[in-house]
């Protein structure tokens, strides 16, 4: 499903200053010397009036919606030149290049992950069966590369699509008339049933049909209901369903998901048995199923957990069971601050489950868990080169020097991290309504200076997405210079209840949560906080931000507008329109006020967030806010890429180096080298 979300979260520096025009303290950020820069571009104005619910307002930059306009192309080119001049002078003119070089030096020459088997399938040998047999007997059989993403990224960076052709005429299986719905077509993991899931962001309807009898057509599992979701799998004659559906006809939807099942027969699918509720302090996020095991993705007090339950479930489930009554095995993970991403895990008959485990201080670990033996094996850890020589090693020294630095010892199966160099801790911050907001704080133990170090606050808070806190070697360029990084898990992201607490009329919670943690989706979040508290932050970076939310949500012809009614509200409803207007970043800029330096990034071919969102906001900031301060508000547009930027690891280093150089220059810290 398309979502209006940036690649990384938008982020802000934590520490505020006084008015940028009158700041005289040498340690406080000041504007760059105007004489050293060309004048910022000035966008033309074209009269245009917008009306809704009896209100009218002027939008002189509405013309930017025409992406084919030559004036827009010229404006974006001028903005890019201004942004390059602003950042290009940082650190005496070479800071961006130095940062990019640092980041590239930490990357291994190529990126590879361990192969994962899928059933008995084998590649056809390239040198004949006889040679293949000799290779097998001698143990010298080599892996064959089907697709090298490193090579593809270097040449192209985007994706390939091949059309599969057949002489057999197709036939209609399903039609969805509701434009608010997306349709997912897949199969159960054992391939015995095809499933069609017609879903919005908050509700779904599931249909199934037998894979070997598709002409019989689809049959529904449950009818659609508001705010009810269904996720279905098949095992040994039962459909297992993860849902938050009411337990009975009179009950409201449950707070989170529970696990139910029914017999896989058309006449019996309405006779559900509840297998287990997760418990008061735990939520079920997702599930995966194998011939011998069921894997549940859990969250307990903000901590991700995975557990395995032996299949089939033979216990009497006439009454719901406690999760622990099913004898779960909780998969060992390094800490409570890890990001955990399941591998492909496609093989239904396998007893091995793969996870990629990471944290701000743990480079990506690829781990295979044997669900039958209840053991695990570390297969691989991301290589990070050019780290300090004082990392030290723990345990046996029987691996390469790079892996020694990462303290990965396969034979000992110990978790490995860089916590001796970098502190990573989780605290809670009280928001405006008393709700506790999780905040993860990361800094270098050597370079951090208490009360003096600059800081960045990352935030997102939309679509139920978790804020990415996985390992990122690029951050070392900030950490080694003493920066503190903080990650705010504001409402609007996270699990079902946390997500809904930051949607529609509750979206203000996301904004207030972020402001509380400092004293876009991500870009929307940051833009709204800057309007609310322009003196709270010293600089900001908004990545492909959603800033013109009011005007965009009033236009149902745009690709994502109708789908986003469930996230931000329907402006055709007066109360929801007023809520959107109250925080829309473009519509709440304060005339004459000093705004902090802001880097806004955009992509010309973005189909999720239009290029005009960023361009209009920057133009209006320059027009109505403090003339002096707005010279440090810059727009950088990638004219080739879409919402997620260009592919390739090295290209991403260049983009991140631009962001970091901007922040260091804006805060007058561009002369600080690594510690």
Secondary structure, 3 states (H helix, E strand, C coil): CCCCCCCCCEEEECCCCCCCCCCCCCCCCCCCCHHHCCCCCCCCCCCCEEEECCEEEECCCHHHHCCCCHHHHHHHHHHHHHHHHHHHCHHHHCHHHHHHHHHHHHCCCCCCCCCCCCCCCCCCCCCHHHHHHHHHHHCCCCCCCCCCHHHHHHHCCCCCCCCCCCCCCCCCCCCCCCCCCEEEEEECCCCCEEEEEEECCCCEEEEEEECCCHHHCCEEEECCCCCCCEEEEEECCEEEEEECCCCCCCCCCCCCEEEEEEECCCCCCCCCEEEEECCCCEEEEEEEECCCEEEEEEEECCEEEEEEEECCCCCCCCCCEEHHHHCCEECCCCCCCCEEEECCCCCCCCCEEEEEEEECCEEEEEEEEECCCCEEEEEEECCCCCCCHHHCCCCCCCCCHHHHHCCCCCCCCCCCCCCCCEEEEEEEEECCCCCEEEEEEEEECCCCCCCCCCEEEEECCCCCCCCCCCCCHHHHHHHCCCCEEEEECCCCCCCHHHHHCCCHHHHHHHHHHHHHHHCCCHHHHHHHHHHHCCCCCCEEEEECCCCCHHHHHCCCCCCCCCCCHHHHCCCCCHHHHHHHHHHCHHHHCCCCCCCCEEEEEEECCCCCCCHHHHHHHHHHHHHHCCCCHHHHEEEEEECCCCCCCCCCHHHHHHHHHHHHHHHHHHCCCCCCCCC
